[in-house]
Amino acid sequence: MINIRLLTAAAAAVALLCLTGCQPKEDPLYLGNNAIVLETDEGRNGLYVKDADIGGASGDSLFGERCFIDCSHAQLYYYGLGTEELTEMKLGDLLAGDEVTIDLRESEVKKAGNGSASAEKIQLMTQRMPAENPSEERSGESGGGSDSGGSDSGGSDSGSSSSDNSNSADSDSPRQAEANAEVPGSRAASLEESDYKGFAEQIQHIFSERDIEALAQLCAYPVYVTTEANTEGLDVADAAGLKAQKDDIFTDAMLQAVAGVDPDRLTPSQAGIFVGSESGSPGLFFSLAEDGYLKIMGINAEVLSQQE
């Protein structure tokens, strides 16, 4: 396992040297480049992808119709919106047609245009149905059939169970309920139908006030965060961990990038909606969680070097 403390200290030292020498940081990280899996190649430890409707953080074509992504050094993971659990994946778990986001270093972004690049991190965006659910449903149906003699009792129990499960799901997520109360608009069936413009405006207000408490309520945990002090990024497990990074998140560059966005010009994509600099960093992206409410999925407070 990576020593996060050691990694953070080393990254912070590099960032300090860069700032002191007035030199741009080398090879910054681009988060959330949208792609669709065409096929996997376990022999080469990689996969072939194509651009989603909107490719890359800036909206430009990045992967084209077919690009090989080397996964030799990449972390593959899946975040279940329903369970709020982060699960490491294997290359073979990805299927053709899956929507993914790919984090690339700037040097690899350039290579992607030539048909091949190496990924830092890949997240599966297509939501998987838990394997046990179908079997549980079949088991319940089978049980109902065997108790057909007591249909009145069975029908009553089934109704009670459904109600109990619904209440349990709500009561088990106090953080979700608290965050939902802060989200403008009502539950939506799709990102396009949600009040994503209002949500973006709320994010802008939060950053203008430097309100880390409000920001923490709007995140889906674990939330992926990259900062000047940790350019490799890490998955922040909870609100407490996010609050500890307040000064690293609410930087002048981040405040300016978020404030400079026009919510009326935002357009939903498979990975969500990006709010930030046109260069793709700094900024953050949010999407619609499985419960139908908007949540922040990733924050990138790292400033990309400006190159001609």
Disulfide bonds with the S-S distance in Angstrom:
none
